[in-house]
């Protein structure tokens, strides 16, 4: 099955700085890559996603880049704010494969702390 | 997401006891999932169901069983709980209907289970 690795496991930044979280995946059949944010005491929530026919996607302060050749994708948060502090998970999905359609394979998570 | 509810939110039990965690959704989604979250290990898939008659094992199904009582309800059971099943458990849903985003998963608030 798919194997997703995520780095770093913890990340501390000063408010206003940028934060970058990187993930790699193993299955070339994966073509959907979502990012989830989990705040303390809550379930993960989708914040941005990207499909394999796109190299970059941006939504306000958040952007995701995808390099299918190298099998890696990254989350970029600019102008970080204390409310960005949370655990972030990347995931990969082999969308076109039979019974695994829609199944997500998650990275281990990154604890982001933004200091005021 | 308030559309996906989990009960109980917290549970402390003893080794050997049978435990059932319940998940209900009002989103009308056909797919439901059970995940386990442990510190540093991310989200691991226990079982998933594409519809009421379709149940599939995830990567860590040993020691667990599930029941899809209706489209809106998906229960996870631990027949004989053991301490290493102490974890945070999440239910999630997604939508396979044509035209819908088949990949976004919507998570419940989680159940914190402690097995003594």
HADDOCK unambig.tbl for C-alpha pairs under 7 A between the chains (distance, minus, plus):
assign (segid A and resid 42 and name CA) (segid B and resid 109 and name CA) 4.98 0.50 0.50
assign (segid A and resid 42 and name CA) (segid B and resid 110 and name CA) 6.91 0.50 0.50
assign (segid A and resid 43 and name CA) (segid B and resid 107 and name CA) 5.44 0.50 0.50
assign (segid A and resid 43 and name CA) (segid B and resid 108 and name CA) 5.64 0.50 0.50
assign (segid A and resid 43 and name CA) (segid B and resid 109 and name CA) 4.63 0.50 0.50
assign (segid A and resid 43 and name CA) (segid B and resid 110 and name CA) 6.08 0.50 0.50
assign (segid A and resid 44 and name CA) (segid B and resid 107 and name CA) 6.07 0.50 0.50
assign (segid A and resid 45 and name CA) (segid B and resid 106 and name CA) 6.80 0.50 0.50
assign (segid A and resid 45 and name CA) (segid B and resid 107 and name CA) 6.86 0.50 0.50
assign (segid A and resid 102 and name CA) (segid B and resid 102 and name CA) 6.20 0.50 0.50
assign (segid A and resid 102 and name CA) (segid B and resid 103 and name CA) 5.02 0.50 0.50
assign (segid A and resid 106 and name CA) (segid B and resid 42 and name CA) 6.68 0.50 0.50
assign (segid A and resid 106 and name CA) (segid B and resid 43 and name CA) 6.06 0.50 0.50
assign (segid A and resid 107 and name CA) (segid B and resid 42 and name CA) 6.11 0.50 0.50
assign (segid A and resid 108 and name CA) (segid B and resid 40 and name CA) 5.90 0.50 0.50
assign (segid A and resid 108 and name CA) (segid B and resid 41 and name CA) 4.93 0.50 0.50
assign (segid A and resid 108 and name CA) (segid B and resid 42 and name CA) 3.82 0.50 0.50
assign (segid A and resid 109 and name CA) (segid B and resid 42 and name CA) 5.58 0.50 0.50
